Amino acid sequence: MNDVTSSLYKSINSKTTGLSRDLRTTAMNSGWPEGLARSLSVNMVEGHVSIDYPDELKNDIHSWEYGTEQRRPNAVMRRFMNRMDSKLGD
């Protein structure tokens, strides 16, 4: 890995760590269970931002994000991605 690639990787890693922390905090402040919120992480590949989480929590995370018959949607991830889209579009 050359110096430019190494610097770029460190910069992206630093940014995604901060974005992951922001996303988790937002999820917890929005009422998501702490364990689900802490499982969320932000990934950036070739300028594309995505949210990752463990496959085994997919159903629980989707029920919080999109709602169920008993619970209204709490669209933390979609709001986060919309904010990222508008920031990256600037």
C-alpha beads as a LAMMPS data file, in Angstrom:
LAMMPS data file: protein, C-alpha beads

90 atoms
89 bonds

1 atom types
1 bond types

-500.0 500.0 xlo xhi
-500.0 500.0 ylo yhi
-500.0 500.0 zlo zhi

Masses

1 110.0

Atoms # bond

1 1 1 0.000 0.000 0.000
2 1 1 1.526 3.339 -1.003
3 1 1 1.465 6.475 1.166
4 1 1 -1.434 8.080 -0.720
5 1 1 -3.565 4.948 -0.476
6 1 1 -2.673 4.554 3.185
7 1 1 -3.583 8.183 3.938
8 1 1 -6.835 7.878 2.029
9 1 1 -7.733 4.670 3.880
10 1 1 -7.023 6.310 7.252
11 1 1 -9.126 9.330 6.325
12 1 1 -12.089 7.227 5.184
13 1 1 -11.802 4.993 8.249
14 1 1 -11.804 8.048 10.513
15 1 1 -14.867 9.475 8.771
16 1 1 -16.842 6.214 8.844
17 1 1 -16.008 5.744 12.531
18 1 1 -17.450 9.169 13.303
19 1 1 -20.464 8.608 11.055
20 1 1 -21.107 5.232 12.708
21 1 1 -21.014 6.886 16.130
22 1 1 -23.452 9.582 14.941
23 1 1 -25.828 6.986 13.484
24 1 1 -25.779 4.876 16.658
25 1 1 -26.388 7.907 18.862
26 1 1 -29.264 9.037 16.665
27 1 1 -30.807 5.552 16.771
28 1 1 -30.596 5.374 20.562
29 1 1 -31.951 8.918 20.963
30 1 1 -34.836 7.956 18.663
31 1 1 -35.846 5.081 20.923
32 1 1 -34.152 2.135 19.232
33 1 1 -32.968 -0.585 21.621
34 1 1 -29.326 -0.021 22.537
35 1 1 -28.185 -3.416 21.236
36 1 1 -29.682 -2.792 17.811
37 1 1 -28.375 0.755 17.648
38 1 1 -24.852 -0.343 18.574
39 1 1 -24.894 -2.988 15.827
40 1 1 -25.155 -0.342 13.085
41 1 1 -22.052 0.805 11.231
42 1 1 -21.367 3.087 8.299
43 1 1 -19.273 1.870 5.395
44 1 1 -17.874 3.885 2.506
45 1 1 -16.635 2.258 -0.698
46 1 1 -15.674 4.283 -3.756
47 1 1 -17.619 7.287 -2.488
48 1 1 -20.783 5.322 -1.761
49 1 1 -22.063 5.341 1.800
50 1 1 -23.958 2.345 3.165
51 1 1 -25.165 1.118 6.526
52 1 1 -24.115 -2.337 7.660
53 1 1 -25.476 -4.553 10.423
54 1 1 -25.314 -8.237 11.322
55 1 1 -27.533 -10.501 9.223
56 1 1 -28.976 -12.121 12.335
57 1 1 -30.434 -8.736 13.411
58 1 1 -31.918 -7.870 10.011
59 1 1 -35.542 -8.633 10.960
60 1 1 -35.356 -6.686 14.237
61 1 1 -33.648 -3.721 12.592
62 1 1 -36.141 -3.666 9.733
63 1 1 -39.074 -3.811 12.170
64 1 1 -37.747 -0.677 13.911
65 1 1 -36.877 1.095 10.662
66 1 1 -40.063 0.256 8.734
67 1 1 -42.493 -0.433 11.579
68 1 1 -44.828 -3.304 12.312
69 1 1 -48.538 -3.601 12.949
70 1 1 -47.822 -2.710 16.577
71 1 1 -45.127 -0.051 16.091
72 1 1 -44.867 2.989 13.835
73 1 1 -41.797 3.254 11.585
74 1 1 -38.751 4.891 13.140
75 1 1 -36.730 5.621 10.001
76 1 1 -33.331 6.350 11.537
77 1 1 -31.322 4.752 8.732
78 1 1 -33.302 6.354 5.894
79 1 1 -33.061 9.827 7.467
80 1 1 -29.327 9.294 7.976
81 1 1 -28.828 8.236 4.348
82 1 1 -30.870 11.222 3.116
83 1 1 -28.600 13.544 5.118
84 1 1 -25.521 11.813 3.651
85 1 1 -26.905 12.129 0.120
86 1 1 -27.473 15.852 0.568
87 1 1 -24.029 16.390 2.130
88 1 1 -22.237 14.396 -0.567
89 1 1 -24.251 16.148 -3.250
90 1 1 -23.016 19.590 -2.146

Bonds

1 1 1 2
2 1 2 3
3 1 3 4
4 1 4 5
5 1 5 6
6 1 6 7
7 1 7 8
8 1 8 9
9 1 9 10
10 1 10 11
11 1 11 12
12 1 12 13
13 1 13 14
14 1 14 15
15 1 15 16
16 1 16 17
17 1 17 18
18 1 18 19
19 1 19 20
20 1 20 21
21 1 21 22
22 1 22 23
23 1 23 24
24 1 24 25
25 1 25 26
26 1 26 27
27 1 27 28
28 1 28 29
29 1 29 30
30 1 30 31
31 1 31 32
32 1 32 33
33 1 33 34
34 1 34 35
35 1 35 36
36 1 36 37
37 1 37 38
38 1 38 39
39 1 39 40
40 1 40 41
41 1 41 42
42 1 42 43
43 1 43 44
44 1 44 45
45 1 45 46
46 1 46 47
47 1 47 48
48 1 48 49
49 1 49 50
50 1 50 51
51 1 51 52
52 1 52 53
53 1 53 54
54 1 54 55
55 1 55 56
56 1 56 57
57 1 57 58
58 1 58 59
59 1 59 60
60 1 60 61
61 1 61 62
62 1 62 63
63 1 63 64
64 1 64 65
65 1 65 66
66 1 66 67
67 1 67 68
68 1 68 69
69 1 69 70
70 1 70 71
71 1 71 72
72 1 72 73
73 1 73 74
74 1 74 75
75 1 75 76
76 1 76 77
77 1 77 78
78 1 78 79
79 1 79 80
80 1 80 81
81 1 81 82
82 1 82 83
83 1 83 84
84 1 84 85
85 1 85 86
86 1 86 87
87 1 87 88
88 1 88 89
89 1 89 90
